Structures are given as structure tokens and as C-alpha cells.
Amino acid sequence: MTDVRTAQVYQVLIKATPEQIWDAITRPEFTSRYFHGARVETTGEAGTPMRYYAPDGETLWGDETILESDPPHKLVVPWRSLYDDKLAAEPPSRVTWLIEEQEGGVCLLTATHDHLENSPLTAGSVSGIGWLTVINGLKTLLETGEPLFAETVTA
């Protein structure tokens, strides 16, 4: 069993192509509809920024540099929650998005949030419903074209 304080793994099957899932992770018109209203700004390339802006479009919720990128299969980025001073003060953790094509037009999306050993507040903040809201919101949006929640969920 994985210790939620050090690593959290979430998986979901999505009826979508790897490219559609990649776009949903790296394009603001998608993230704003499932990622607590956050608009991502990134090219998705290793060594470039990946920024998340609050629904107001100005407040920075996340600002990291992509560690690894293999479109449309893998994206690895550090994680710091800038929307909260206590969370922002913790060392960065890491999020890995892995997209694996399966039979029948389905992909397995695995989101792993690890390197949480020295970031207990972040680990608690993102565990359970935090990442489940994001992952299931992404799935619902891609499969139905509609957000999981009628109104934007905020962090």
C-alpha cells in the first residue's frame, strides 16, 4: 500500500485518444473546465514553464518548469500550491501524467503525485477528493463535452 504522505496514484480509463487527453492536460480551454477553474499556460515541452492561473486570470496558483515531456504519453512537472502561503512554503513535490493507449479506443490515465515526504500539508491538501475531482472531471469533460460540475470548483 502506498503511503499518501509520500506518493498518491490515481488511475482512470478514458474513452479518448492520447492526443485528446494530452490537450486536456496542457490547454487552458480544457483545464479551466475541470481543474478547479485553473487556466494552464504551457507549451508542454521539457524545460519550459507550466503555470496555472486562478479563474481571475491573474492570480498564480502554480509556476514550475516541466521536467520531462513525451507528447502525448508522459508529462512530469514539479508541484507547489502557490494559492496558499503554508503550502507554497513546502518543498516542491512532483506530478507525473502517464497516458497509455488500450484496446477499444480507450486510454489509461495515471496521475502520480509523489516526492511528498517533506510536504505534508500539500499531501493532505491534494489527497483523495482533490485529485479525484481533477481526474474524474477530465474524464467527464472528454467523454461528454460537459464539465463534471455545473459551476467551476475552486481550490
PEHUZI-V396931 format. One record per backbone hydrogen bond with DSSP energy under -0.5 kcal/mol. NH is the residue of the N-H (numbers start at 1). CO is the residue of the C=O. Records with the same first field share a line. If there is no record, write none. Layout:
NH = CO, CO
//
This chain:
4 = 2
6 = 3
7 = 3
8 = 113
10 = 111
12 = 109
14 = 107
16 = 14
21 = 17
22 = 18
23 = 19
24 = 20
25 = 21, 22
26 = 22
27 = 23
30 = 27
31 = 27
32 = 28
33 = 30
34 = 30, 31
35 = 31
36 = 34
38 = 35
39 = 53
40 = 38
41 = 51
43 = 49
47 = 66
48 = 45
50 = 64
51 = 41
52 = 62
53 = 39
54 = 59
57 = 54
61 = 52, 59
62 = 52
64 = 50
66 = 48
67 = 76
68 = 76
70 = 74
73 = 70
74 = 70
75 = 97
76 = 68
77 = 95
78 = 65
79 = 93
82 = 61, 80
83 = 61
84 = 81
88 = 84
89 = 85
90 = 87
91 = 118
93 = 79
94 = 114
95 = 77
96 = 112
97 = 75
98 = 96, 110
99 = 73
100 = 98, 108
101 = 99
102 = 106
105 = 102
107 = 14
108 = 100
109 = 12, 107
110 = 98, 108
111 = 10, 109
112 = 96, 110
113 = 8, 111
114 = 94, 112
115 = 6
116 = 6
119 = 116
123 = 119
124 = 120
125 = 121
126 = 122
127 = 123
130 = 127
131 = 126
132 = 128
133 = 129
134 = 130
135 = 131
136 = 132
137 = 133
138 = 134
139 = 135
140 = 136
141 = 137
142 = 138
143 = 139
144 = 140
145 = 140, 141
146 = 140
//
